[in-house]
């Protein structure tokens, strides 16, 4: 079991890089705007370029994973993370900076599909939820470390006089280079550690490589029910996609992925400082509030890690969504009543906590286990693509919505978007707790 835990931890570093890459940009926007004299449109393109790269990464992730395997595709994403971080640190023009962010976004998109998929495929069925939840825990850790890293570099720049040399340019006069470039360290670590993990037996089986699959199964005592070579021809792939039960699984997983992004979490993560400032916080309090949000995000994810295999995905989802609806309604009410900043912050933290132990980890666990092995890469790519597209749209619309329907209105809108989850989960999702991936596949194939 210790080998399986190691493999899961290594794969989850993809989640850490996901969280770090998407959050680190928040500390660089003003610096980049001043450096290159950007207007609002170009600044928005700088922020959203990474998300655009994510969409491309998700589109190709399924084909890469089905063709080359989960491990090799993840190694490719690690290379993209490295290239992006180095490119951002040494770029001389805004165009090259955006291209570097796009490259990193492609890495994020690939990792967001394949890291949880890899963990799911090598995990024993009674621990699959816990181990796959490590991916979401790693995302939250990456977000928090990005916030703390930005704060440390900013403080370093303020307390060190401008001199000459590369270090001074990267960490003092143009400290955004250090903020973005420091991602090279975890990216290199991710690539190195990936060389020590095996391909997943389920992928090897899907390619008809049963001898290699059996070697890995026996060496690491991997719990799997694969029972013979069946290949992975396009004819077989079409057979799965034409099955009504499998199509239902893809639709249900995709809708849930979209609903996680319309819950309001991205408004808090991307525009947290602005929202807290509009609620009455000064600059220092807004920064501290963002760090506190990151801490709560990490801590409450542990609830999912240790309970998801015991209470099940659906119960955790129902509980969390209830917390989300209540907290979002109360945040909107606090803004409408112009209540004290402490009350607004309390319910914002309640919302983040509810997301952290439910929507956040549960969606990645479900998407990694709902679909048949032979099309898991492509099916999961469809759902995660919808997730990232929704993420991008929400990120673009939040500033406009805040001005059109007010802070209270936007939080009430997010609360309404949480409600369909009760219906989707109750009507279409099976209870996957304690079931092998093959049993889940059989459920959809015979539905």
Buried (B, 14 or more C-beta within 10 A) or exposed (E): EEBBBBBBBBBBBBBBBBBBBBBBBBBBBEBBBEBBEBEEEBBBBBBBBBBBBBBBBBBBBBEBBBEBBBBBBBBBBBBBBBBBBBBBBBBEEBEEBBBBBBBBBBBBBBBBBBBBBBBBBBBBBBBBBBBBBBBBBBBBBBBBBBBEBBBBBBEEBEEEEEEEEEEBBBBBEBBBBBBBBBBBEBBBBBBEBBEEBBBBBBBBBBBBBBEBBBBBBEEBEBBBEBEEBBEBEEEBBEBBBEBEBBBBBBBBBBBBBBBBBBBBBBBBBBBBBBBBBBBBBEEEBBBBBBBBBBBBBBBBBBBBBEBBBEBBBBBBBBBBBBBBBBBBBBBBBBBBEEBEBEBBBBBBBBBBBBBBBBBBBBBBBBBBBBBBBBBBBBBBBBBBBBBBBBBBBBBBEBBEBBEEEBBBBBBBBBBEBBEBBBEBBEEBBBEBBEBBBBEBBBBBBEE
